[in-house]
Amino acid sequence: MKRIELYLIALLSIFVLAACGGGDDDGGNTSGGNGGGSYTPKTYTQSVTLPAKGGDMTVTLSDLSSAVSSISSTPSWLVITREYYSSGAPTLKIGYEENKEGQERKVTVTVTASSGDRVALTITQQATGGSGGGGTQEDVKKDIDDLHDEYTSQPAYTYDYN
């Protein structure tokens, strides 16, 4: 009789351990069809276009759902800081200098979240147009003598209304 009780207790113990899962819970994070157990970070892409004039802008990283843990290095004309994060999608504050180079400039910055997910953020700043910004020859071409296709400081045609 005692043997049967021991067998029943052992069998009951096995069922209890099987029902508890044996501590193999991965917190709900699975990675595709590899059987679970580990989380594979994802990389997303996002882009933003800045005006030529300097200023600042707030950008929401809609693909991330945890706080930003790191931001890769940026060029001297660009400063990126993390905004306060409590829940939802994290945000960045982007400060930038005026683009006086005459052509657009572009940089890709990698932003990593605490979950391991990343955003490759491509930032493009427009070029200053017109004669004050050092634009290309086509940008600053204002007065053209259409007859000869020459640059001139005078209009191609003048009208005397007197």
C-alpha positions in Angstrom: 0.0 0.0 0.0 2.9 2.4 0.8 4.4 1.6 -2.5 1.3 2.6 -4.4 1.2 5.9 -2.4 4.8 6.6 -3.3 4.1 5.9 -6.9 1.1 8.2 -6.8 3.0 11.0 -5.2 5.8 10.7 -7.7 3.4 10.7 -10.6 1.6 13.7 -9.2 4.9 15.5 -8.8 5.7 14.9 -12.4 2.3 16.3 -13.5 2.8 19.4 -11.4 6.3 20.1 -12.8 5.0 19.5 -16.4 2.1 21.9 -15.8 4.5 24.6 -14.4 6.6 24.5 -17.6 9.8 23.7 -15.9 11.1 27.3 -16.0 11.5 27.4 -19.8 9.4 30.5 -20.3 11.0 33.1 -22.6 8.7 35.9 -21.6 6.7 35.7 -24.8 9.7 36.6 -27.0 10.1 34.3 -29.9 12.0 34.6 -33.1 10.3 33.2 -36.1 10.6 29.4 -36.6 13.6 28.6 -34.5 11.6 27.1 -31.7 11.6 30.3 -29.5 13.9 30.9 -26.6 15.7 34.0 -27.8 14.7 37.4 -29.1 16.2 38.5 -32.4 16.5 42.4 -32.6 15.0 44.0 -35.6 16.4 46.9 -37.7 14.0 49.5 -39.1 14.5 52.4 -41.4 13.1 55.9 -41.1 14.0 59.2 -42.7 13.5 62.9 -42.0 14.2 65.9 -44.2 15.3 69.1 -42.5 15.0 72.6 -44.0 18.2 74.5 -45.0 17.8 77.1 -42.2 19.1 75.9 -38.8 16.7 75.0 -36.0 15.5 72.0 -34.2 12.9 69.3 -34.7 11.3 66.4 -32.7 11.2 63.0 -34.4 9.1 60.1 -33.1 10.7 56.6 -33.7 7.4 54.9 -34.4 8.9 51.4 -34.8 10.5 51.3 -31.4 8.6 50.5 -28.2 11.3 50.9 -25.6 13.6 53.7 -24.5 16.6 54.7 -26.6 19.8 53.4 -25.2 22.4 54.7 -27.7 22.8 57.0 -30.7 25.7 56.6 -33.1 28.0 59.5 -33.7 26.8 62.5 -35.8 28.6 65.2 -37.8 29.3 68.6 -36.2 26.3 70.3 -37.8 23.9 67.9 -36.1 23.1 67.3 -32.4 20.7 64.5 -31.4 19.4 64.1 -27.9 17.0 61.6 -26.3 13.7 63.0 -25.1 12.2 61.8 -21.8 10.6 58.3 -22.3 7.8 56.8 -20.2 5.8 54.6 -22.7 4.8 54.4 -26.3 7.3 55.3 -29.1 10.4 57.2 -28.0 11.3 60.6 -29.5 14.5 62.4 -30.3 15.3 66.1 -30.5 17.4 67.0 -33.5 19.2 70.3 -33.5 20.9 71.4 -36.7 23.0 74.3 -38.1 22.1 76.1 -41.3 23.3 74.4 -44.5 25.5 76.9 -46.3 27.2 74.3 -48.5 25.1 74.8 -51.6 24.0 71.2 -51.8 21.9 68.9 -49.7 23.7 66.9 -47.0 22.8 63.5 -45.8 23.8 61.3 -42.9 22.5 58.0 -41.5 22.4 57.6 -37.7 21.8 54.3 -35.9 19.5 54.6 -32.9 19.4 51.5 -30.6 16.6 50.8 -28.1 17.0 49.0 -24.8 15.2 46.0 -26.4 18.0 45.7 -28.9 15.9 46.9 -31.9 17.5 49.6 -34.1 16.4 52.4 -36.4 18.6 53.5 -39.2 17.6 57.1 -39.3 18.5 58.9 -42.5 18.6 62.7 -42.1 18.7 64.9 -45.2 19.1 68.6 -44.9 18.0 70.7 -47.9 20.4 73.1 -49.6 20.1 76.9 -49.4 18.7 78.1 -52.7 19.3 81.5 -54.3 22.3 83.8 -54.4 22.7 84.1 -50.7 23.2 80.5 -50.0 25.9 79.5 -52.4 23.6 77.4 -54.6 24.6 75.8 -57.8 24.9 77.9 -61.0 21.4 76.8 -62.0 20.0 78.0 -58.6 21.5 81.5 -58.8 20.8 82.1 -62.5 18.3 85.0 -62.3 18.8 87.1 -65.4 19.6 85.3 -68.6 19.9 86.7 -72.0 17.8 84.1 -73.7 18.9 85.1 -77.1 22.5 84.3 -76.4 22.1 82.1 -73.3 24.6 84.3 -71.5 24.6 85.4 -67.9 24.1 89.2 -67.5 23.4 91.6 -64.7 20.8 93.2 -66.8 17.4 91.8 -67.9 17.4 90.3 -71.4 14.7 92.6 -72.6 13.8 96.0 -71.4 10.7 98.0 -72.2 10.5 101.8 -72.2 7.0 102.9 -71.4 7.8 106.7 -71.7 
